[in-house]
Amino acid sequence: MNLETPFVLLMECGGCGLENLISAFTPGTPAICNQCRENMMDYDLTRTHQGHRCDSCQRTLLLKKETEFVNGESECQCEGRDFTELNMKDFVDSVTQAEKKGLDDADDNPDFDWCRPAQDHVPDERYDEIFDDDPGFT
C-alpha cells in the first residue's frame, strides 16, 4: 500500500471504541476521534489493533484485536469480502515517521483554532437564547 496517496481509513478508537471514518487519510494528518477527541495514532497500534485492506475499494480497516474479523466472511461497506492483512509494524512505522514531520508545526500557526467558530453576528443580549433555540428535529 502506498501511504503517500490519500486513502479511506476506518479505525476503531483505542480509547472509546467508536468507529471513525476518515475519507482522505495520509500520514502526517491527525486522526482525531469524533467522540473522545483523542489522537488515535497515539495508541500502541501494533499491540491493540489489527489491520486489513479491502481488495475491492482499497479502504483500510484498523480494528481492535478483540473485534471479530474473518477474511471471506466479514464485509466492507462496499460489500467486498476479500481483504489483504496489513503488517501493522510497517504501517505504524510509516505513519508515525510521517506524522512527526507533519504535525510539528501545527501550533506555530496563530490562526489555527480547535474550537468551532461562533456565529458571526450574535448580539450579547441574545447569548442565552442560543441554547434555547429549537433545532426543529421533532
Buried (B, 14 or more C-beta within 10 A) or exposed (E): BEBEEEBBBBBBBBBBEEBBEBEEBBBBBEBBBEEEEBBBBEBEBBEBBBBBBBBEEBBBBBBBEEBEBEEEEBEBEEEBBEBEEBEBEEBBEBBEEBBEEBBEEEEEEEEEEEEEEEEEEEEEEEEEEEEEEEEEEE
